[in-house]
Amino acid sequence: MSHAQDSETTDDYPAFGAFVQPSYSENCCPMDSSYEKRTLDILRDAQAAAAVDGPAFDIVKPLVDMTIIFNGFVERCRPDFVLEITPEGKDPYLLPIETMGRGDADYYTSKDVTIHACAL
């Protein structure tokens, strides 16, 4: 991704910054880690199996925070993935997926906010 800024003296938009984001090669889905890539591989395998046997679902990679309202509580979170599940003859529902990459206490503490918000 690159950023450009309008030049007041010309019609050019010279670049003033850029960064690189790893992505899943098949669909350019941005990945934050190899753990997320593995999670997406697992979800895609499950999606293929569900197409044969059970409720179909779409895999969404949120790029911005989601607002979750549950029992009057409003939370914002950005899970790693969201499954949009549509059981036959029923209303669709969302299932947030958070990839847990490490197992140390500091990491779990940093994930508490996301996990709590997405669990509502």
Buried (B, 14 or more C-beta within 10 A) or exposed (E): EEEEEEEEEEEEEEEEEEEEEEEBEEEEBEBEEEBBBEBBEEBBEBBEEBEEEEBBBEBBBEEEEBEBEEEEEEBEBBBBBBBEBEEEEEEEEBEBBBBEBEEEEEEEEEBEEBBEBBEE
